[in-house]
Amino acid sequence: MLLVYRNVLLVLMGWILLGCVAPQWQPTTGGEVAPRSSLKRVGYLVNVQANPTHTHIGTTALTNFTKTYPFAWNVPQYMEQQLATHLQQIGGVEAVNLRTQGLLPHEINGLLKQVNGVWMVASGKAEVYNKLTQRLGLSAVVIVNQAQKRAFKDCGMLGCKEITVKGYGVLSQSFINTNNFYSATPFFAHIYTLKPLGSLDRYLTKINQDSDMTLVASSVGSKVKPNKIGFLYPERFNEWTEKEFRPFLAPVQLYIQRMSELIATVIRDWL
């Protein structure tokens, strides 16, 4: 009889101990796993072109041109790496690359909408929202798009006009015998919070609002003034070599670093 009591007691103690150990991962639908409650998962998606572009604004509209070069700058991959690094520096956050989960930009863009001051899932986006929250266990989603953006406002005797750029890389503007070269960074970032529904875009004005892009070099004729990026005037202005173009990679990367830092700061403050 004592042996039976002892065995029962051992079984009860085993159940008690098992009940005190909370699993780190809990299975969800679709065969995927959601994180334990103490870990926040933040998804990110990069929607930018693979190659850099030279946009030129000439003295007249006839001399304007835009040319994309097949240089392997790997900007989308660099942006993904920077977002992942800065997000994961937030304590208790796991960054999830949504591209590896089969999600596309058109599915994330416009995910939420605001109606009469209330945020809700946009029409036709319920399935995507359920995948993000139920299957992937995400708390928030970041998407960075490339789109036409104001570079600066050009004002003269005839008034002001906005100079815009769509491709990242370099924007050049010529007037008579002078050229100014800007770091072209036409990126827009959006942050959707999923539980509760909302947007943190109001904290991303430094990225999304119109502001002058950075002037990095100037020249008079083909003589370039001293500059911090080591830019030299190209031998053929309409056909740059990779070596001639490469100085503009550093300022684009610097912008991406600072953009990623700001995004991570906004999410950290929200959490």
C-alpha positions in Angstrom: 0.0 0.0 0.0 2.8 2.4 0.8 4.4 1.7 -2.6 1.1 2.6 -4.3 0.8 5.9 -2.4 4.4 6.7 -3.3 3.8 6.1 -7.0 0.7 8.3 -7.0 2.6 11.1 -5.2 5.4 10.9 -7.8 2.9 11.2 -10.6 1.2 14.2 -9.1 4.5 16.0 -8.5 5.5 15.4 -12.1 2.3 17.0 -13.4 2.8 20.0 -11.1 6.3 20.5 -12.3 5.3 20.2 -16.0 2.5 22.8 -15.4 5.0 25.3 -14.0 7.2 25.2 -17.2 5.6 27.5 -19.9 6.6 26.5 -23.4 8.5 29.2 -25.4 6.6 28.5 -28.6 2.9 27.7 -29.1 1.7 26.1 -32.3 -0.8 28.1 -34.4 -2.7 27.4 -37.6 -0.9 26.7 -40.8 1.9 24.7 -39.2 3.7 27.9 -38.2 4.6 29.1 -34.7 3.8 32.2 -32.8 6.3 33.7 -30.2 5.8 33.6 -26.5 4.0 36.7 -25.2 7.2 38.4 -23.9 8.7 38.5 -27.4 7.4 41.0 -30.0 7.7 40.1 -33.7 8.0 43.0 -36.1 7.7 42.4 -39.8 9.5 44.4 -42.5 9.4 44.6 -46.3 11.7 46.5 -48.7 10.1 47.7 -51.9 12.9 49.4 -53.9 14.5 48.8 -57.3 17.7 46.8 -57.7 19.9 49.4 -59.5 20.9 53.0 -59.0 19.7 55.9 -61.2 21.2 59.1 -62.5 18.5 61.8 -62.8 19.6 65.0 -64.5 17.8 68.3 -64.6 19.3 70.4 -67.4 19.0 74.1 -68.2 16.0 73.3 -70.4 13.6 70.4 -70.4 15.2 69.1 -73.6 18.4 68.4 -71.7 16.7 66.4 -68.9 17.2 62.7 -68.7 17.0 59.7 -66.4 19.3 56.7 -66.7 19.4 53.5 -64.6 22.7 51.7 -64.4 23.2 48.0 -63.9 25.6 48.5 -61.0 25.4 45.9 -58.2 24.9 48.2 -55.3 22.6 45.7 -53.5 20.6 48.5 -51.9 17.5 46.4 -51.3 19.6 43.8 -49.4 21.5 46.5 -47.5 18.2 48.1 -46.5 16.9 44.8 -45.2 20.0 44.2 -43.3 19.9 47.6 -41.7 16.2 47.3 -40.7 16.8 43.8 -39.2 19.9 45.0 -37.3 18.3 48.0 -35.8 15.0 46.4 -35.0 16.7 43.5 -33.2 18.7 45.9 -31.1 15.4 46.6 -29.4 15.1 44.4 -26.4 12.5 41.6 -26.8 12.0 42.2 -30.5 12.4 39.7 -33.4 12.6 41.1 -36.9 10.8 39.1 -39.6 11.6 39.6 -43.3 8.2 39.4 -44.9 9.6 38.7 -48.4 10.9 35.4 -47.1 7.4 34.6 -45.9 6.0 35.1 -49.4 4.4 38.5 -48.9 4.5 41.1 -51.6 4.5 44.9 -51.3 1.0 45.4 -52.8 -0.4 43.2 -50.0 1.2 45.3 -47.2 0.7 48.7 -48.7 -2.7 50.1 -47.7 -3.2 47.3 -45.2 -5.1 49.6 -42.8 -7.3 52.6 -43.3 -8.7 55.2 -41.0 -12.5 55.9 -41.1 -13.9 58.7 -38.8 -10.8 58.5 -36.6 -11.0 54.7 -36.2 -8.3 52.4 -37.7 -9.6 49.2 -39.4 -8.3 46.6 -41.9 -8.8 47.8 -45.4 -11.2 46.0 -47.7 -9.7 42.9 -49.3 -6.9 42.8 -46.7 -8.4 40.5 -44.1 -6.6 37.4 -45.3 -3.2 39.2 -45.2 -4.0 40.6 -41.8 -4.8 37.2 -40.4 -1.6 35.8 -41.8 0.4 38.6 -40.2 -1.2 38.3 -36.8 -2.4 34.7 -36.4 0.2 32.7 -38.4 3.2 35.0 -38.0 2.4 36.5 -34.7 3.4 40.0 -35.7 2.8 43.1 -33.5 3.7 45.7 -36.2 4.8 45.9 -39.9 7.3 48.2 -41.6 7.3 48.8 -45.3 9.8 51.0 -47.2 8.7 52.0 -50.7 10.6 53.8 -53.5 8.5 56.5 -55.2 8.7 59.9 -56.8 9.7 62.4 -54.1 10.5 66.1 -53.9 14.3 66.7 -53.9 14.2 70.4 -53.3 12.5 73.6 -54.4 14.2 75.6 -57.1 13.5 79.3 -56.9 14.5 82.0 -59.3 13.3 85.3 -60.9 10.4 83.5 -62.6 9.2 81.8 -59.3 9.7 78.4 -57.7 9.4 74.9 -59.0 9.8 71.6 -57.3 12.5 69.3 -58.5 11.5 65.6 -58.0 13.3 62.3 -58.4 12.1 58.7 -58.5 15.3 56.7 -58.7 17.9 56.5 -55.9 21.5 57.3 -56.6 22.4 60.8 -57.9 20.4 63.8 -58.9 22.3 66.4 -60.9 21.1 69.9 -61.8 22.9 72.2 -64.3 22.6 75.9 -64.8 24.7 77.6 -67.4 28.2 76.2 -66.5 27.5 75.0 -63.0 26.4 71.5 -61.8 25.1 70.5 -58.4 25.0 66.8 -57.4 22.6 65.6 -54.8 22.3 62.2 -53.1 18.9 60.9 -54.4 17.0 59.1 -51.7 13.3 58.8 -52.8 12.2 56.5 -50.0 8.9 56.5 -48.0 8.5 54.5 -44.8 5.2 53.3 -43.2 4.6 51.5 -39.9 1.3 49.7 -39.2 0.6 48.5 -35.7 -1.6 45.4 -35.8 -2.8 45.0 -32.2 -4.2 47.5 -31.6 -4.7 48.7 -35.2 -3.0 52.0 -36.0 -0.2 53.8 -37.8 3.0 55.4 -36.5 3.6 57.4 -39.7 3.2 60.7 -37.8 6.6 60.0 -36.3 8.3 59.5 -39.6 8.0 63.0 -41.0 11.9 63.2 -41.4 11.6 60.4 -43.9 8.2 61.1 -45.6 7.7 64.8 -45.6 9.2 67.0 -48.3 12.7 68.1 -47.4 15.8 68.9 -49.4 18.0 66.0 -50.4 21.6 66.3 -49.6 23.9 68.3 -51.8 27.2 66.3 -51.9 29.2 67.9 -54.7 29.4 70.8 -57.1 31.3 71.6 -60.3 32.1 74.5 -62.6 32.3 73.0 -66.0 34.1 69.7 -65.5 36.1 71.0 -62.5 34.7 69.5 -59.3 35.0 71.4 -56.1 36.5 69.5 -53.1 33.9 67.2 -51.7 33.6 64.6 -48.9 32.6 61.7 -51.1 35.6 61.7 -53.5 33.5 62.5 -56.6 35.3 63.3 -59.8 33.6 64.6 -63.0 32.7 61.7 -65.4 34.4 61.4 -68.7 31.1 61.1 -70.4 28.2 62.8 -68.6 25.6 60.5 -70.2 27.5 57.3 -69.7 29.2 57.0 -66.3 31.4 54.1 -65.4 30.8 52.2 -62.2 33.9 53.8 -60.6 32.6 57.3 -61.5 29.2 56.5 -60.0 30.3 54.6 -56.9 31.0 57.7 -54.7 27.2 58.2 -54.4 26.7 54.8 -52.8 28.1 56.0 -49.4 25.5 58.9 -48.9 22.7 56.6 -49.9 23.8 54.0 -47.4 24.2 56.7 -44.7 20.6 57.8 -45.3 19.4 54.2 -45.1 21.2 53.7 -41.8 19.6 56.8 -40.3 16.2 55.9 -41.7 16.5 52.5 -40.0 17.6 54.0 -36.7 14.5 56.3 -36.7 12.1 53.5 -37.6 13.6 51.3 -34.8 13.3 54.2 -32.3 9.7 54.9 -33.2 8.8 51.2 -32.7 10.8 51.0 -29.5 8.9 54.0 -28.0 5.6 52.4 -29.1 6.4 49.1 -27.5 
